[in-house]
Amino acid sequence: MKILNAEQIRACDRFTIENEPIASIDLMERAADAVAQWLMGRYNRNLRFVFFAGMGNNGGDALAVARMLSYLPSEIIVYQLNIGSNQSADLKQNLDRLRETTNIQLVKIDKGDALPTIPQGWIVVDGIFGSGLNRPVEGYWAELIEHINHSGNEIVAIDIPSGLFCTDNRQNNGAIIRATHTLSLQLAKLSFLFAENEPFVGQFHILPIGIQQAIDSTETPYSLTQKADLARIVKPRPRFAHKGTFGHALLSAGSYQMSGAAVLAARACMHTGCGLLTVHVPQSAYPIMQTAVPEAILNIDDSQMEYCTPERLQRFSAVGVGPGIGTNQQVRNGLAELLKNCTVPMVLDADAINILADTPELLNNLKPNTILTPHPGEFDRLTHRHTTSYERLQSQIDLARKHNIIIVLKGAFTSVATPNGAVRFNTTGNAGMATAGSGDVLTGIILSLLAQHYAPADAAVLGVGLHGLAGDIAARADGMEFVTASTITDNLGKAFLELKNIDNE
């Protein structure tokens, strides 16, 4: 699913109006119907609404929704906000329809009026400012937004919370509606995917309104990866396959007191389908690994350098390095040798990324399409401190392009940036996965897919999706609080099955 900016969204509306063809007022009616249906489904036992409608098309949507709900046994108040002098033509038409066909209480609010009373327990519907907002909300209208926010009522925003910008959240320094739910029309907005905007967006829901044809013909670097997209990446396993068919992975992980990282990554690697796995660990991890992951071949080397020779590396189809390895000088030397000698696909995580951050010249030794999997703190150490998620996203894109690598920036909507500037945001996963070792599991999953000869970009996207989906399955079974890194791995098989069922539908 593509993610567009405000100008592109308006262009898609115009394209649909001109080519479907459909009158703009009828397209608004279609959007309003989608919103009304959602509201009726959600609040069918409490149809008491307070609408706040601005002067643009977002206000027109709100007026149309209010009219549709008025035909049901409901109580509705509509506040029409006189913001400036430019009413959209579709808003004027919906205002006339509302007056002619309903007995809804319609109250006009001018700048400077006393702030309105909002009945307790009623659902507030925000239609004040839409995605075309071009400056922060200040003054009286900011006071009104804060009044709504402090009402204690549940708030539903139509398309986007008023005051929130569609793309660049560096502009979000005015008042912003704090929605409980945001009903985004046809597609998500980029700003919905940033952690600092969660208090404004709440839960977002995408409501189709029939403009997909226009979206399909619009170019954008951003997209949301959905389960159907993941299902298309999964490769079938041939009937006459053998363990060599599915690759031989090398995992360098673990150190004294950090053997668990090696266990977690290795188990995830094996449970994602690779044929053979060699785990390079120090002597201290030997008995633990032998017991915890009996399927793995162990390579014991306290110096953590012995596996880096070209002769030894040529046995492997993919290499993963980082979970729990530490950052001592021997490890640093080993990573430098590995980057020099390795010619197969690689995934680097955790301490490997911290070493890169301390030794940035090593970034120049990364082979094309090497995968890095930092969390935001690791990424900031690798680049510089960022004040907003949008700024960090731009750095992620720049770093991927500069070094011809793939960067998996972990978070609620983990983003995968590829060397061509494209970014795919993941939609699986939940807050229960914010737990120790979850990143080690992701490294093992991606390493396994690389070993099975998935293209690096596909391995990153599918690996992130499988990781999140397994976490979702675990949370559905026992609750988010019960999820651990090990339960994510335990549910990888069910995650594969769910994707294969999508593919067969």
Secondary structure as UniProt FT lines:
FT   HELIX           6..19
FT   TURN            20..21
FT   HELIX           24..42
FT   TURN            44..45
FT   STRAND          48..53
FT   HELIX           57..70
FT   STRAND          75..81
FT   HELIX           89..101
FT   STRAND          105..109
FT   TURN            111..112
FT   TURN            120..121
FT   STRAND          123..127
FT   TURN            131..132
FT   HELIX           139..149
FT   TURN            150..151
FT   STRAND          155..158
FT   TURN            162..163
FT   HELIX           169..171
FT   STRAND          181..185
FT   HELIX           190..193
FT   HELIX           195..197
FT   HELIX           198..201
FT   STRAND          203..207
FT   HELIX           212..216
FT   STRAND          222..225
FT   HELIX           227..233
FT   TURN            239..240
FT   HELIX           243..246
FT   STRAND          248..252
FT   TURN            256..257
FT   HELIX           259..271
FT   TURN            272..273
FT   STRAND          276..281
FT   HELIX           283..285
FT   HELIX           286..292
FT   TURN            294..295
FT   STRAND          297..300
FT   TURN            302..303
FT   HELIX           306..308
FT   HELIX           310..313
FT   TURN            314..315
FT   STRAND          318..321
FT   TURN            323..324
FT   HELIX           329..341
FT   STRAND          346..348
FT   HELIX           351..358
FT   HELIX           360..365
FT   TURN            368..369
FT   STRAND          371..372
FT   HELIX           376..382
FT   HELIX           389..403
FT   STRAND          406..409
FT   TURN            412..413
FT   STRAND          415..417
FT   TURN            419..420
FT   STRAND          423..426
FT   HELIX           431..433
FT   TURN            436..437
FT   HELIX           438..451
FT   TURN            452..453
FT   HELIX           456..478
FT   HELIX           480..482
FT   HELIX           485..490
FT   HELIX           492..504
//
